[in-house]
Amino acid sequence: MTTIISLVIAAVILFFIMAIYNQLVKLKNRFQNAFSQIEVQLKRRYDLIPNLVETAKAYMSHERETLEAVIAARNSAMSQLAAAAAQPGDAGAISQLAGAESALQGAMTKFSMVMEAYPDLKANQTMMQLTEELISTENKVAFARQAFNDAVTEYNSYKQSFPPVIFAGLFGHQNDAKLLEFADSAEIQTAPKVSF
């Protein structure tokens, strides 16, 4: 009889540990999927930026430095996104992506200010459409980033709670996932203002 009770207790403990493992895997997959959604929106934004720059080139020929800064910042952000996408749980990769995104935001802000001086550019139909798409994409990036940060918070909270904290390291979940936060997060919460 005691053998049966011991087996039942061992089975309950085993199922409990398996439930913790499965929950950790589920939550990790959720935040990795949430990062994939950010990646989709950032790639869409990165694809729009060269079109904006090309449209602006005809009107802003002597603003070459600003246009080149936007493209350089976009290219840097793209490479940091690729690195972060390879390891969405890596705090260093997420931090570098946040820094590159902040630099791109700054370049885009300067680009927007320069565009103010060009009334013909502001009236260009292609430029207006591209700008509208960029604003829409910025909103989607913000929502995707919020979903990612929520998923990361849920993963970290579960992993740090008791009893999962006892088993998390054993199951390969040693490090907390990093939130995707930007240095100027208050400014980034609003879509960039690109006016014509």
VENGI-V18831 format. One record per residue. N is the residue number from 1. RES is the residue in one letter. SS is DSSP state (2 for helix, 1 for strand, 0 for the rest). PHI is phi in whole degrees, 0 to 359 (none if undefined). OMEGA is omega in degrees with one decimal (999 if undefined). Layout:
# VENGI-V18831
n = (N N)
res = (RES RES)
ss = (SS SS)
phi = (PHI PHI)
omega = (OMEGA OMEGA)
This chain:
# VENGI-V18831
n = (1 2 3 4 5 6 7 8 9 10 11 12 13 14 15 16 17 18 19 20 21 22 23 24 25 26 27 28 29 30 31 32 33 34 35 36 37 38 39 40 41 42 43 44 45 46 47 48 49 50 51 52 53 54 55 56 57 58 59 60 61 62 63 64 65 66 67 68 69 70 71 72 73 74 75 76 77 78 79 80 81 82 83 84 85 86 87 88 89 90 91 92 93 94 95 96 97 98 99 100 101 102 103 104 105 106 107 108 109 110 111 112 113 114 115 116 117 118 119 120 121 122 123 124 125 126 127 128 129 130 131 132 133 134 135 136 137 138 139 140 141 142 143 144 145 146 147 148 149 150 151 152 153 154 155 156 157 158 159 160 161 162 163 164 165 166 167 168 169 170 171 172 173 174 175 176 177 178 179 180 181 182 183 184 185 186 187 188 189 190 191 192 193 194 195 196)
res = (M T T I I S L V I A A V I L F F I M A I Y N Q L V K L K N R F Q N A F S Q I E V Q L K R R Y D L I P N L V E T A K A Y M S H E R E T L E A V I A A R N S A M S Q L A A A A A Q P G D A G A I S Q L A G A E S A L Q G A M T K F S M V M E A Y P D L K A N Q T M M Q L T E E L I S T E N K V A F A R Q A F N D A V T E Y N S Y K Q S F P P V I F A G L F G H Q N D A K L L E F A D S A E I Q T A P K V S F)
ss = (0 2 2 2 2 2 2 2 2 2 2 2 2 2 2 2 2 2 2 2 2 2 2 2 2 2 2 2 2 2 2 2 2 2 2 2 2 2 2 2 2 2 2 2 2 2 2 2 2 2 2 2 2 2 2 2 2 0 0 0 2 2 2 2 2 2 2 2 2 2 2 2 2 2 2 2 2 2 2 2 2 2 2 2 2 2 0 0 0 0 2 2 2 2 2 2 2 2 2 2 2 2 2 2 2 2 2 2 2 2 2 2 2 2 2 0 0 0 2 2 2 2 2 0 2 2 2 2 2 2 2 2 2 2 2 2 2 2 2 2 2 2 2 2 2 2 2 2 2 2 2 2 2 2 2 2 2 2 2 2 0 0 0 2 2 2 2 2 0 0 0 0 0 0 0 0 0 0 0 0 0 0 0 0 2 2 2 2 0 0 0 0 0 0 0 0)
phi = (none 294 294 293 297 298 295 296 298 298 294 298 297 298 295 296 295 297 296 297 302 297 293 299 296 299 292 294 297 295 287 293 295 298 295 300 292 298 303 300 290 294 298 298 295 297 288 286 300 299 294 299 296 298 295 286 304 298 266 242 299 269 255 304 299 296 296 293 295 296 295 297 294 298 296 296 296 298 291 291 296 298 294 290 294 291 215 295 268 279 300 296 294 293 296 293 297 300 295 294 294 296 295 295 300 296 295 292 295 295 301 297 293 294 298 303 279 237 298 294 293 297 270 295 298 298 296 295 294 298 294 297 296 295 297 299 294 300 296 294 298 298 294 294 294 297 297 297 297 296 294 296 298 297 299 297 297 295 297 271 277 263 265 304 300 291 259 305 298 293 266 88 244 290 263 288 282 257 291 268 238 255 301 251 300 295 289 287 297 257 296 296 269 243 251 241)
omega = (179.2 177.0 179.3 178.6 178.1 178.0 178.7 178.7 178.5 179.3 178.3 179.0 178.8 178.6 177.5 178.5 177.3 178.2 177.2 179.3 -178.6 178.7 177.2 179.3 -179.6 -179.2 177.4 177.7 179.5 -179.3 175.4 175.4 178.2 177.0 177.7 178.2 174.6 -178.6 179.2 -176.9 178.4 177.1 177.3 179.2 -180.0 177.3 -179.9 -173.4 178.2 177.3 176.3 -178.5 179.8 178.1 -178.0 -176.1 -178.1 -177.4 -171.0 -173.9 -178.9 175.9 -174.7 -178.3 178.3 -179.3 179.1 178.5 178.5 -179.0 179.0 178.9 177.6 -179.1 177.1 179.4 178.1 -179.0 177.2 176.2 178.8 179.3 179.8 179.6 178.5 180.0 -176.9 177.5 -177.0 -177.4 -179.8 179.8 179.1 177.8 179.2 175.6 178.6 178.0 178.7 178.0 177.3 177.6 177.7 177.9 178.4 178.6 179.3 177.1 178.2 177.3 179.7 -179.7 179.3 -178.9 179.8 -176.4 -175.0 -177.1 179.3 178.1 -179.7 -178.4 -178.5 -176.2 179.4 -179.4 179.0 179.1 179.0 179.6 178.4 177.1 179.6 178.6 177.6 179.6 177.8 177.5 178.9 176.4 -179.4 178.7 179.9 179.0 177.6 178.6 177.8 -178.8 175.7 -179.9 177.6 179.2 178.7 178.5 -178.0 -179.7 179.7 -177.0 -176.9 -178.1 179.7 10.1 -178.5 -179.5 179.0 -172.6 -173.4 179.5 179.4 -177.6 176.5 -179.8 -176.5 -171.9 173.2 172.7 -177.3 174.5 175.5 -178.6 179.9 -178.3 -179.6 -172.4 178.8 179.1 -176.3 -179.5 176.4 178.4 179.6 180.0 176.9 -175.7 -177.3 999)
